[in-house]
Amino acid sequence: MYQKAVAALARRSRSEVEVRRLLLRRAIPGEEGAAMVASVIGRLRDHGYLDDRRFAGHYALWQKEGEAHGRARVRRELKARGVDAEIAEAAIEEQFGETDEEELIRTFLRRRRIKLPENPRQAANLFRKLLMAGFSSSASIRCLKQWKVNPEWVEELSGMEIEGE
């Protein structure tokens, strides 16, 4: 079981909860299997293969630099991967501390070759895409204004933002 866990970690980085879930699916049902999984998790930690702080820091950096995603997306994904909220927040703060969110949005738009919206529906889709990528609604609205999106459409989106909160 230990070798399977090491092999899984060699394929891609995982949180402790992800490794535990993986091992529990393959373990003997019952207390004996749970004890074996706990033993393997402890051994992985002792050998330095499993560290949620390191995982969260690397994941947040990759999301910011590699994917150009925002804080909220990283927070959601780390939570889904079972990382403790305090560890996730520390990693996000460390990686995004002085980051200009609007510059990150521009990078996101450029990398995905997103074009200027031509109608209100496209503008709303773009706004939702920015929110799903983890950017704040206020920074998204500011970027849309700077990008010279039709001011009436942006104003409608600003109204949607207030209703959703």
BABAFI-48294 format. One line per field, with one value per residue: residue number from 1; z negated, y, x negated of N, C-alpha, C in turn. Coordinates in steps of 0.001 Angstrom, whole numbers, plus 500000, padded with zeros to 6 digits. Atoms other than C-alpha are relative to their C-alpha. Layout:
// residues N
seq <- NUM_...
n_up <- Z_...
n_north <- Y_...
n_east <- X_...
ca_up <- Z_...
ca_north <- Y_...
ca_east <- X_...
c_up <- Z_...
c_north <- Y_...
c_east <- X_...
//
This chain:
// residues 165
seq <- 1_2_3_4_5_6_7_8_9_10_11_12_13_14_15_16_17_18_19_20_21_22_23_24_25_26_27_28_29_30_31_32_33_34_35_36_37_38_39_40_41_42_43_44_45_46_47_48_49_50_51_52_53_54_55_56_57_58_59_60_61_62_63_64_65_66_67_68_69_70_71_72_73_74_75_76_77_78_79_80_81_82_83_84_85_86_87_88_89_90_91_92_93_94_95_96_97_98_99_100_101_102_103_104_105_106_107_108_109_110_111_112_113_114_115_116_117_118_119_120_121_122_123_124_125_126_127_128_129_130_131_132_133_134_135_136_137_138_139_140_141_142_143_144_145_146_147_148_149_150_151_152_153_154_155_156_157_158_159_160_161_162_163_164_165
n_up <- 500000_500060_498659_499173_500391_499474_498548_499742_500247_498943_498801_500207_501391_500583_501407_500884_499867_498720_500156_500905_499226_499048_500713_500588_498928_499718_501258_500512_500745_501453_500840_499602_498837_500450_500760_499038_499301_500942_500102_498752_500003_500943_499383_498917_500650_500581_498924_499309_498738_500172_500784_499461_499877_498773_498897_499800_499470_498600_499225_499852_499066_498663_499558_499719_498930_498847_499495_500158_500738_501159_501365_500325_499326_500739_501278_499722_499601_501149_500886_499381_500140_501402_500742_501111_499610_500459_499150_498681_500068_500131_498692_499081_500386_499646_498553_499371_500875_499342_498606_499473_499468_498662_499081_499864_499113_498639_499594_499767_498734_498917_499807_499443_498741_500096_499206_500534_499783_498974_500401_501452_500393_500037_501147_501203_500002_500369_501424_500719_499813_500911_501360_500142_500030_501346_500162_500694_499083_499838_499097_498672_499452_499650_498783_498866_499690_499377_498706_499173_499746_500006_501388_500407_500333_501250_501053_500284_500720_501355_500695_500270_501078_501270_500299_500367_501291
n_north <- 498807_498862_499812_499423_498595_499308_499927_498988_498691_499770_499587_498596_499575_500202_499648_501158_500523_500710_501273_500831_500491_500969_501217_500616_500720_501242_500705_500999_499298_500168_499357_500435_499188_498616_499946_500120_498718_499031_500321_499569_498528_499591_500290_499033_498724_500131_500000_498712_500109_499461_498766_499133_498616_499936_500246_498814_498932_500301_499954_498597_499392_500499_499395_498583_499803_500864_499929_498622_500006_499129_500536_500755_501299_500803_500331_501037_501255_500575_500539_501244_500998_500374_499256_499214_498609_499138_500292_499447_498533_499627_500201_498989_498715_500036_499956_498901_498840_498698_500152_499080_500850_499551_500477_501435_500135_499721_501176_501047_499693_500112_501414_500742_499311_499584_498793_498998_500419_499231_499801_500159_501411_500332_499289_500740_501250_499658_499667_501278_500719_499383_500411_501416_500098_499634_498570_499296_499326_498597_499935_500402_498847_498977_500428_499866_498562_499624_500667_499236_500711_499068_499606_500427_501419_500110_499510_501095_501024_499476_500216_501434_500283_499571_500900_501305_499959
n_east <- 499166_500921_500549_498940_499880_501184_499818_498969_500612_500984_499265_499606_499953_498671_499843_499861_498633_499923_500724_499191_498854_500526_500374_498803_499291_500729_500283_499061_498949_499982_501010_501341_500373_500164_501252_501084_500057_500571_501423_500643_499979_501044_501308_500198_500331_501340_500988_499933_499266_498654_500049_498950_500482_500805_499075_499159_500850_500329_498762_499620_500958_499695_498744_500248_500977_499763_498635_499516_498733_499950_499970_498786_500079_500976_499361_498994_500627_500705_498961_499522_501062_500063_501022_499476_499757_501099_501162_499679_500083_501412_500629_499464_500581_501420_500184_499272_500118_500157_499591_499001_498940_499613_501038_499765_498830_500460_500780_498999_499315_500977_500362_498871_499662_498608_499769_499086_498605_499291_498610_499850_500104_501426_500574_499594_500770_501370_499976_499889_501267_500966_499634_500335_501463_500421_500242_498921_499081_500400_501153_499519_499278_501001_500708_499088_499936_501273_500066_499062_498755_498874_499714_498650_500082_500760_499105_499069_500751_500210_498735_499891_500969_499419_498895_500517_500693
ca_up <- 500000_499197_502662_504290_502333_503317_506957_506820_505355_508043_510748_509290_506073_503734_500422_497418_497788_501451_500578_497718_500045_502630_500095_498408_501772_502073_498414_496674_495374_491652_488845_490094_493418_491719_489375_492308_494150_491048_490768_494420_494091_491041_492862_495900_493599_491806_495109_496295_499160_497741_496548_497028_496424_499181_501439_500924_501567_504795_505928_505296_507143_510107_510263_510159_512472_514716_515045_514158_511778_508869_505124_504930_507465_505575_502298_503793_505298_502198_500149_502631_502273_498514_497472_494090_494476_492417_494456_497695_496603_495583_498968_500864_498899_499458_503219_503951_501281_503448_506718_508755_509402_512434_514044_513372_515060_518110_518209_517958_520858_523003_522442_523347_526325_525177_527501_526652_526145_528985_527154_523608_523536_524377_521749_519119_520149_519837_516400_515219_516666_514649_511474_512069_512594_509055_509556_507436_509027_508367_510090_512967_513445_513362_516019_518233_517977_518810_521717_523115_522929_523586_520377_520373_520341_517580_515565_515908_514735_511756_510843_511087_508790_506057_506350_506027_502792
ca_north <- 500000_502360_501804_502611_505863_506811_505996_508142_511033_510587_510984_514235_516187_515438_516622_514329_513977_512986_510312_509063_508798_506966_504481_503909_502910_500216_499189_496290_497449_498023_499013_496984_498848_502223_501470_500472_503690_505771_503981_504663_508335_508681_507063_509332_512372_511128_510652_514133_512894_514330_517930_519956_523280_522594_521200_524260_526665_524942_524616_528305_529345_527126_528477_532070_531788_528902_529319_533029_532214_534363_533846_532623_529838_528645_528758_526686_524105_523698_523213_520588_518817_518685_521221_522853_526388_527987_526273_527281_530919_531065_529669_532047_535033_533971_533554_536353_538861_541774_540564_543135_541402_543539_542656_538994_539418_540974_538019_535615_537353_537475_533816_532628_534993_536346_538984_542154_541308_542385_542204_542155_538350_537992_540606_538663_535417_537083_538471_534986_533502_535993_535174_531427_532017_533387_537134_539561_541148_544665_544007_542281_545286_547682_545637_545537_549325_549722_547342_549745_547319_549149_551169_550272_546553_547017_548985_546101_543682_545928_545717_541910_541888_543790_541541_538390_539523
ca_east <- 500000_497109_495645_498990_499169_495604_496370_499524_497528_494873_497516_498824_498770_501677_503021_503184_506959_506587_504019_506185_509220_507152_505808_509174_510683_508012_507831_509473_512878_513143_510853_507899_507863_508281_505383_503195_504064_503268_499917_499075_500091_497834_494941_495418_495379_492254_490429_491438_493604_496790_496980_500168_498375_495893_498636_500867_497981_496956_500559_501306_498136_498991_502545_501286_498284_499252_502996_503421_506278_507356_507484_511075_510468_507379_509319_512173_509854_507710_510881_512096_508744_509215_506576_507251_508661_505878_503169_504918_505237_501579_500513_502785_501525_497920_498351_500826_499734_498588_500129_502021_505336_506127_502793_503543_506939_505252_502839_505786_507581_504434_503495_506958_507142_510476_511873_513761_517463_519720_523052_524444_524637_520930_520101_522080_520354_516973_517868_518939_515758_513691_515610_515157_511427_511329_511254_513244_516289_514972_511625_513434_515716_512737_510946_514006_514243_510539_510961_513575_516478_519751_520389_524119_523295_520747_523300_525774_523088_522358_526028_525940_522908_524779_527852_525733_524060
c_up <- 500000_501390_500944_499700_500550_501511_500372_499810_501052_501282_499920_498509_499489_498548_499185_500143_501310_499916_499116_500755_500971_499319_499409_501046_500251_498753_499697_499223_498498_499313_500415_501188_499616_499227_500937_500751_499098_499854_501238_500058_499073_500569_501131_499443_499465_501055_500825_501334_499944_499052_500610_500141_501288_501229_500318_500589_501463_500878_500252_500990_501423_500547_500391_501229_501260_500644_499977_499365_498768_498684_499732_500643_499254_498675_500190_500291_498862_499013_500547_499864_498536_499183_498934_500403_499581_500848_501383_499997_499896_501342_500997_499688_500398_501506_500659_499271_500685_501462_500355_500710_501416_501049_500242_500902_501441_500547_500349_501356_501196_500288_500646_501280_500048_500698_499295_500279_500988_499651_498497_499522_499905_498814_498699_499900_499570_498505_499157_500092_499055_498550_499753_499944_498674_499761_499318_501020_500216_500947_501423_500679_500421_501288_501230_500409_500706_501406_501007_500451_499864_498552_499507_499566_498672_498832_499621_499188_498563_499171_499631_498829_498646_499604_499484_498619_498829
c_north <- 501254_500304_500617_501490_500803_500160_501059_501405_500324_500467_501448_500284_499874_500466_498718_499365_499222_498634_499061_499407_498900_498668_499290_499236_498635_499141_498952_500758_499740_500665_499639_500837_501444_500172_499940_501326_501059_499779_500489_501522_500525_499793_500981_501370_499963_500075_501294_499966_500682_501194_500974_501450_500170_499822_501258_501156_499796_500112_501457_500712_499561_500632_501472_500179_499206_500177_501413_500029_500888_499242_499095_498617_499071_499547_498862_498655_499357_499399_498669_498878_499647_500706_500851_501477_500926_499808_500597_501512_500473_499879_501055_501356_500066_500189_501223_501328_501348_499973_501011_499163_500398_499578_498500_499735_500245_498821_498849_500207_499802_498535_499195_500632_500399_501345_500909_499562_500919_500244_499749_498550_499571_500680_499268_498678_500248_500310_498724_499202_500554_499612_498540_499783_500505_501462_500667_500728_501448_500139_499626_501161_501092_499639_500109_501470_500459_499428_500628_499174_501022_500332_499575_498530_499809_500447_498928_498903_500448_499812_498545_499625_500332_499068_498656_499973_500001
c_east <- 499124_499451_501028_500151_498822_500119_501035_499438_498944_500686_500447_500070_501438_500004_500134_501383_500143_499315_500808_501191_499567_499696_501217_500809_499362_499775_501059_501074_499875_498829_498573_499484_499740_498693_498797_499818_499368_498495_499242_499931_498900_498610_499683_499614_498568_498904_500024_500726_501359_499948_501007_499560_499210_500899_500815_499184_499670_501245_500431_499074_500290_501277_499799_499112_500341_501361_500587_501388_499879_500116_501197_499982_499044_500599_501004_499341_499231_500999_500511_498969_499744_498934_500692_500097_498860_498753_500221_499854_498555_499286_500459_499389_498525_499795_500643_499814_499985_500436_501075_501072_500399_498970_500161_501206_499581_499184_500940_500677_499066_499667_501116_500524_501479_500149_501000_501442_500708_501460_500106_499853_498531_499313_500336_499238_498559_499912_500072_498705_498932_500288_499635_498489_499447_499733_501188_500875_499579_498812_500414_500726_499010_499258_500891_500134_498731_499871_500961_501216_501125_500397_501384_499985_499285_500863_501027_499311_499734_501256_500201_499103_500602_501140_499510_499364_500957
//
